[in-house]
Amino acid sequence: MKPIKVCENSADLIDQLAKCIVSCYRKYETEKIFSVGLSGGSLVGLLCKVLPILKDSVDMGKWRFFFCDERMVPFDDGESTFGAYWKALEPIASQFSLSQNQFATINHSLDGSECAADYANKICSHGVTIDDSNGLPKFNILLLGMGPDGHTASLFPHHSLLEAKGSWVEFINDSPKPPAKRITLTFPVINNASSIVFVVTGSSKADTVKKILINGEDLPAGRVNPINGDLLWLLDKDAASQIPTNLQALSL
């Protein structure tokens, strides 16, 4: 069974997420940058609540943010993941020495495949370590979410991109969840990260959590298994409600 932590409440979840990030940061604080891969959705609000906890423990000027997936829309569009993060962070960014320059953003004016290739280049130019063993980027930490259908990033059930192996970033033009056009990291890159934390909340995810963590069903989020890194599923009680209590205790 994949390692999980079931949190008592939202405050506990925020505290546990902060601890995960600080623990990972400590391993790499002597490096030039600390690379963080972000997902959208509820993680936007969670990160804003985590930052004050981290303020005195890390040098956020060294952080570089990347997107595990991004929608190909202008940044002022309500569907833009970067737009959502910056809208939430801008009022408090100065408190944490954060600027827009620390975010590797897509060029949404490019065609799909060109946008994906451009973002792969930005992963390099923004300083992510390239793993000598396999030539893949090695993000320090990825913060992933999961949809009720089991998708993560923009890797959806039964989609051909689940098998993509030769590229770092892929374009998807038929996302089952709108908007249809997006870019996404591929599984080889995701699974090459040093640390991955799934943050899953809400009763609407409980059945899917059970399918992946208990039944071992082949859903995209279940394919996240770092080849040489750490993995944690951080769940609230609603998301973990279909996991037997004895298994919850054994997995802490």
C-alpha positions as a LaTeX table, in Angstrom:
\begin{tabular}{lrrr}
\hline
Residue & $x$ (\AA) & $y$ (\AA) & $z$ (\AA) \\
\hline
Met1 & 0.00 & 0.00 & 0.00 \\
Lys2 & 1.23 & 3.49 & $-0.81$ \\
Pro3 & 2.24 & 5.60 & 2.23 \\
Ile4 & $-0.59$ & 7.79 & 3.50 \\
Lys5 & $-1.21$ & 10.34 & 6.22 \\
Val6 & $-4.79$ & 10.99 & 7.25 \\
Cys7 & $-5.21$ & 14.46 & 8.73 \\
Glu8 & $-7.62$ & 15.29 & 11.54 \\
Asn9 & $-8.81$ & 18.57 & 10.02 \\
Ser10 & $-7.82$ & 21.29 & 7.57 \\
Ala11 & $-5.38$ & 22.87 & 10.02 \\
Asp12 & $-3.65$ & 19.52 & 10.48 \\
Leu13 & $-3.47$ & 19.01 & 6.71 \\
Ile14 & $-1.86$ & 22.43 & 6.23 \\
Asp15 & 0.61 & 21.72 & 9.03 \\
Gln16 & 1.52 & 18.30 & 7.60 \\
Leu17 & 1.99 & 19.73 & 4.12 \\
Ala18 & 4.29 & 22.41 & 5.54 \\
Lys19 & 6.33 & 19.73 & 7.33 \\
Cys20 & 6.68 & 17.74 & 4.11 \\
Ile21 & 7.91 & 20.76 & 2.20 \\
Val22 & 10.38 & 21.83 & 4.89 \\
Ser23 & 11.73 & 18.28 & 5.19 \\
Cys24 & 12.35 & 18.16 & 1.45 \\
Tyr25 & 13.83 & 21.66 & 1.41 \\
Arg26 & 16.35 & 20.73 & 4.10 \\
Lys27 & 17.80 & 18.05 & 1.80 \\
Tyr28 & 18.49 & 20.57 & $-0.95$ \\
Glu29 & 18.97 & 23.93 & 0.78 \\
Thr30 & 22.61 & 24.13 & $-0.32$ \\
Glu31 & 21.60 & 23.92 & $-3.99$ \\
Lys32 & 21.15 & 27.01 & $-6.13$ \\
Ile33 & 17.38 & 26.61 & $-6.51$ \\
Phe34 & 14.58 & 24.63 & $-4.90$ \\
Ser35 & 12.27 & 23.39 & $-7.66$ \\
Val36 & 8.58 & 23.00 & $-6.85$ \\
Gly37 & 6.02 & 21.53 & $-9.24$ \\
Leu38 & 2.50 & 22.80 & $-8.67$ \\
Ser39 & $-0.98$ & 21.52 & $-9.49$ \\
Gly40 & $-4.06$ & 23.72 & $-9.50$ \\
Gly41 & $-7.43$ & 23.43 & $-7.82$ \\
Ser42 & $-7.49$ & 23.39 & $-4.02$ \\
Leu43 & $-3.69$ & 23.47 & $-3.86$ \\
Val44 & $-3.77$ & 27.18 & $-4.73$ \\
Gly45 & $-5.49$ & 28.10 & $-1.49$ \\
Leu46 & $-3.50$ & 25.55 & 0.52 \\
Leu47 & $-0.17$ & 26.96 & $-0.61$ \\
Cys48 & $-1.20$ & 30.45 & 0.50 \\
Lys49 & $-1.95$ & 29.04 & 3.95 \\
Val50 & 1.28 & 27.04 & 4.08 \\
Leu51 & 3.61 & 29.91 & 3.19 \\
Pro52 & 3.28 & 31.76 & 6.53 \\
Ile53 & 4.28 & 28.56 & 8.32 \\
Leu54 & 7.36 & 28.23 & 6.10 \\
Lys55 & 8.42 & 31.87 & 6.23 \\
Asp56 & 11.07 & 31.54 & 8.93 \\
Ser57 & 12.25 & 28.06 & 7.92 \\
Val58 & 13.22 & 28.43 & 4.25 \\
Asp59 & 14.73 & 30.92 & 1.83 \\
Met60 & 11.86 & 31.41 & $-0.60$ \\
Gly61 & 14.02 & 33.57 & $-2.84$ \\
Lys62 & 15.60 & 30.29 & $-4.00$ \\
Trp63 & 12.29 & 28.70 & $-4.93$ \\
Arg64 & 11.35 & 28.20 & $-8.57$ \\
Phe65 & 7.79 & 27.17 & $-9.39$ \\
Phe66 & 6.73 & 25.00 & $-12.29$ \\
Phe67 & 3.38 & 23.60 & $-13.33$ \\
Cys68 & 2.66 & 19.89 & $-13.46$ \\
Asp69 & 0.09 & 20.88 & $-16.04$ \\
Glu70 & $-1.31$ & 24.14 & $-17.36$ \\
Arg71 & $-4.29$ & 25.22 & $-19.42$ \\
Met72 & $-3.48$ & 26.96 & $-22.72$ \\
Val73 & $-5.35$ & 30.16 & $-21.96$ \\
Pro74 & $-4.25$ & 33.74 & $-21.22$ \\
Phe75 & $-3.09$ & 34.34 & $-17.66$ \\
Asp76 & $-6.06$ & 36.58 & $-16.90$ \\
Asp77 & $-8.45$ & 33.78 & $-17.85$ \\
Gly78 & $-10.16$ & 32.15 & $-14.88$ \\
Glu79 & $-8.90$ & 28.74 & $-16.08$ \\
Ser80 & $-5.20$ & 29.69 & $-15.93$ \\
Thr81 & $-3.39$ & 27.87 & $-13.14$ \\
Phe82 & $-0.61$ & 30.45 & $-13.02$ \\
Gly83 & $-3.24$ & 33.19 & $-13.03$ \\
Ala84 & $-4.99$ & 31.59 & $-10.05$ \\
Tyr85 & $-1.75$ & 31.29 & $-8.09$ \\
Trp86 & $-0.57$ & 34.81 & $-8.78$ \\
Lys87 & $-3.97$ & 36.32 & $-8.04$ \\
Ala88 & $-3.88$ & 34.62 & $-4.65$ \\
Leu89 & $-0.20$ & 35.28 & $-3.94$ \\
Glu90 & 0.32 & 38.81 & $-5.26$ \\
Pro91 & $-1.14$ & 40.58 & $-2.18$ \\
Ile92 & 1.25 & 38.69 & 0.12 \\
Ala93 & 4.19 & 37.98 & $-2.21$ \\
Ser94 & 6.45 & 40.69 & $-0.78$ \\
Gln95 & 6.19 & 39.11 & 2.68 \\
Phe96 & 7.84 & 35.96 & 1.33 \\
Ser97 & 10.31 & 37.43 & $-1.20$ \\
Leu98 & 8.28 & 35.98 & $-4.07$ \\
Ser99 & 8.03 & 37.44 & $-7.57$ \\
Gln100 & 6.47 & 36.44 & $-10.88$ \\
Asn101 & 9.98 & 35.73 & $-12.20$ \\
Gln102 & 10.12 & 32.67 & $-9.95$ \\
Phe103 & 7.31 & 31.03 & $-11.95$ \\
Ala104 & 8.09 & 29.19 & $-15.17$ \\
Thr105 & 5.01 & 30.01 & $-17.23$ \\
Ile106 & 3.82 & 28.69 & $-20.58$ \\
Asn107 & 3.74 & 30.70 & $-23.78$ \\
His108 & 0.05 & 30.24 & $-24.52$ \\
Ser109 & 0.34 & 32.04 & $-27.86$ \\
Leu110 & 2.28 & 29.11 & $-29.36$ \\
Asp111 & 0.72 & 26.11 & $-31.05$ \\
Gly112 & 0.22 & 23.11 & $-28.80$ \\
Ser113 & 3.31 & 21.04 & $-29.56$ \\
Glu114 & 5.46 & 24.17 & $-29.73$ \\
Cys115 & 4.11 & 25.27 & $-26.35$ \\
Ala116 & 5.02 & 21.90 & $-24.84$ \\
Ala117 & 8.53 & 22.01 & $-26.31$ \\
Asp118 & 8.98 & 25.59 & $-25.12$ \\
Tyr119 & 7.98 & 24.61 & $-21.59$ \\
Ala120 & 10.43 & 21.70 & $-21.61$ \\
Asn121 & 13.16 & 24.22 & $-22.50$ \\
Lys122 & 12.04 & 26.46 & $-19.63$ \\
Ile123 & 12.46 & 23.59 & $-17.20$ \\
Cys124 & 16.14 & 23.62 & $-18.14$ \\
Ser125 & 16.58 & 27.37 & $-18.33$ \\
His126 & 15.01 & 27.88 & $-14.90$ \\
Gly127 & 17.59 & 25.58 & $-13.37$ \\
Val128 & 15.95 & 22.24 & $-12.66$ \\
Thr129 & 18.63 & 19.58 & $-12.11$ \\
Ile130 & 18.97 & 17.08 & $-14.94$ \\
Asp131 & 19.47 & 13.54 & $-13.69$ \\
Asp132 & 22.73 & 12.11 & $-15.04$ \\
Ser133 & 21.34 & 8.57 & $-14.86$ \\
Asn134 & 18.48 & 9.08 & $-17.30$ \\
Gly135 & 18.63 & 12.62 & $-18.72$ \\
Leu136 & 15.30 & 13.58 & $-17.11$ \\
Pro137 & 14.55 & 16.64 & $-14.98$ \\
Lys138 & 14.64 & 15.92 & $-11.25$ \\
Phe139 & 12.26 & 18.23 & $-9.45$ \\
Asn140 & 12.88 & 18.60 & $-5.72$ \\
Ile141 & 9.17 & 18.27 & $-4.92$ \\
Leu142 & 5.90 & 17.91 & $-6.82$ \\
Leu143 & 2.59 & 18.81 & $-5.20$ \\
Leu144 & $-0.09$ & 16.81 & $-6.98$ \\
Gly145 & $-3.85$ & 16.71 & $-6.82$ \\
Met146 & $-6.28$ & 14.09 & $-8.05$ \\
Gly147 & $-9.65$ & 14.35 & $-9.75$ \\
Pro148 & $-12.65$ & 12.13 & $-8.90$ \\
Asp149 & $-11.89$ & 10.15 & $-12.08$ \\
Gly150 & $-8.35$ & 9.43 & $-10.88$ \\
His151 & $-6.55$ & 11.84 & $-13.19$ \\
Thr152 & $-3.51$ & 13.76 & $-12.03$ \\
Ala153 & $-1.82$ & 16.65 & $-13.81$ \\
Ser154 & $-3.55$ & 16.40 & $-17.21$ \\
Leu155 & $-3.07$ & 12.65 & $-17.48$ \\
Phe156 & $-6.57$ & 11.21 & $-17.80$ \\
Pro157 & $-7.87$ & 7.63 & $-17.67$ \\
His158 & $-7.58$ & 5.67 & $-20.94$ \\
His159 & $-5.76$ & 8.53 & $-22.71$ \\
Ser160 & $-2.82$ & 7.82 & $-25.00$ \\
Leu161 & $-0.61$ & 10.27 & $-23.07$ \\
Leu162 & $-0.49$ & 7.80 & $-20.20$ \\
Glu163 & 2.07 & 5.89 & $-22.26$ \\
Ala164 & 4.18 & 8.89 & $-23.35$ \\
Lys165 & 7.82 & 8.10 & $-22.64$ \\
Gly166 & 10.06 & 10.06 & $-24.99$ \\
Ser167 & 9.18 & 13.60 & $-23.93$ \\
Trp168 & 9.19 & 15.72 & $-20.78$ \\
Val169 & 6.10 & 17.76 & $-21.60$ \\
Glu170 & 3.19 & 16.84 & $-23.86$ \\
Phe171 & 0.33 & 18.76 & $-25.44$ \\
Ile172 & $-3.21$ & 17.45 & $-24.96$ \\
Asn173 & $-5.93$ & 18.89 & $-27.20$ \\
Asp174 & $-8.83$ & 16.71 & $-26.08$ \\
Ser175 & $-8.89$ & 16.94 & $-22.29$ \\
Pro176 & $-12.10$ & 15.36 & $-20.95$ \\
Lys177 & $-12.17$ & 18.23 & $-18.47$ \\
Pro178 & $-12.33$ & 21.70 & $-20.06$ \\
Pro179 & $-10.47$ & 23.58 & $-21.29$ \\
Ala180 & $-9.53$ & 20.97 & $-23.87$ \\
Lys181 & $-6.06$ & 22.33 & $-24.70$ \\
Arg182 & $-3.36$ & 21.89 & $-22.05$ \\
Ile183 & 0.22 & 20.88 & $-21.52$ \\
Thr184 & 1.28 & 18.30 & $-18.95$ \\
Leu185 & 4.37 & 16.69 & $-17.52$ \\
Thr186 & 4.69 & 13.05 & $-18.53$ \\
Phe187 & 4.97 & 10.10 & $-16.14$ \\
Pro188 & 8.73 & 9.60 & $-16.66$ \\
Val189 & 9.33 & 13.16 & $-15.44$ \\
Ile190 & 6.79 & 12.96 & $-12.62$ \\
Asn191 & 8.22 & 9.69 & $-11.37$ \\
Asn192 & 11.77 & 11.07 & $-11.47$ \\
Ala193 & 11.01 & 13.67 & $-8.78$ \\
Ser194 & 12.82 & 13.51 & $-5.45$ \\
Ser195 & 9.62 & 13.93 & $-3.47$ \\
Ile196 & 5.94 & 13.77 & $-4.40$ \\
Val197 & 3.03 & 14.72 & $-2.18$ \\
Phe198 & $-0.55$ & 14.03 & $-3.22$ \\
Val199 & $-2.99$ & 16.32 & $-1.45$ \\
Val200 & $-6.50$ & 14.86 & $-1.72$ \\
Thr201 & $-9.52$ & 16.21 & 0.09 \\
Gly202 & $-13.27$ & 15.75 & 0.04 \\
Ser203 & $-15.76$ & 12.89 & 0.03 \\
Ser204 & $-16.09$ & 13.07 & $-3.77$ \\
Lys205 & $-12.58$ & 11.56 & $-4.00$ \\
Ala206 & $-13.11$ & 8.80 & $-1.40$ \\
Asp207 & $-14.18$ & 6.06 & $-3.81$ \\
Thr208 & $-11.27$ & 6.78 & $-6.14$ \\
Val209 & $-8.83$ & 6.87 & $-3.23$ \\
Lys210 & $-10.06$ & 3.40 & $-2.26$ \\
Lys211 & $-9.78$ & 2.12 & $-5.84$ \\
Ile212 & $-6.15$ & 3.23 & $-6.04$ \\
Leu213 & $-4.83$ & 2.66 & $-2.52$ \\
Ile214 & $-6.82$ & $-0.43$ & $-1.52$ \\
Asn215 & $-7.89$ & $-2.13$ & $-4.75$ \\
Gly216 & $-4.83$ & $-1.23$ & $-6.79$ \\
Glu217 & $-6.87$ & $-0.20$ & $-9.84$ \\
Asp218 & $-4.87$ & 1.17 & $-12.76$ \\
Leu219 & $-5.88$ & 4.82 & $-12.64$ \\
Pro220 & $-3.47$ & 7.63 & $-13.59$ \\
Ala221 & $-2.82$ & 8.84 & $-10.03$ \\
Gly222 & $-1.95$ & 5.27 & $-9.08$ \\
Arg223 & 0.84 & 5.25 & $-11.66$ \\
Val224 & 2.73 & 7.85 & $-9.65$ \\
Asn225 & 5.56 & 5.83 & $-8.11$ \\
Pro226 & 8.89 & 7.69 & $-7.83$ \\
Ile227 & 11.75 & 5.55 & $-9.09$ \\
Asn228 & 14.19 & 6.94 & $-6.54$ \\
Gly229 & 12.24 & 9.32 & $-4.35$ \\
Asp230 & 9.63 & 9.72 & $-1.63$ \\
Leu231 & 5.86 & 9.55 & $-2.02$ \\
Leu232 & 3.11 & 10.51 & 0.42 \\
Trp233 & $-0.65$ & 10.64 & 0.05 \\
Leu234 & $-1.89$ & 13.42 & 2.34 \\
Leu235 & $-5.63$ & 12.90 & 2.89 \\
Asp236 & $-8.34$ & 14.54 & 4.91 \\
Lys237 & $-10.84$ & 12.34 & 6.75 \\
Asp238 & $-13.45$ & 12.65 & 4.01 \\
Ala239 & $-11.09$ & 11.50 & 1.27 \\
Ala240 & $-9.89$ & 8.63 & 3.48 \\
Ser241 & $-13.38$ & 7.60 & 4.61 \\
Gln242 & $-13.38$ & 4.35 & 2.60 \\
Ile243 & $-9.94$ & 3.22 & 3.81 \\
Pro244 & $-10.29$ & 0.79 & 6.75 \\
Thr245 & $-9.18$ & 2.37 & 10.02 \\
Asn246 & $-6.62$ & $-0.37$ & 10.69 \\
Leu247 & $-4.92$ & 0.34 & 7.35 \\
Gln248 & $-4.91$ & 4.06 & 8.06 \\
Ala249 & $-3.09$ & 3.44 & 11.33 \\
Leu250 & $-0.54$ & 1.14 & 9.72 \\
Ser251 & 0.25 & 3.66 & 6.99 \\
Leu252 & 0.97 & 6.72 & 9.12 \\
\hline
\end{tabular}
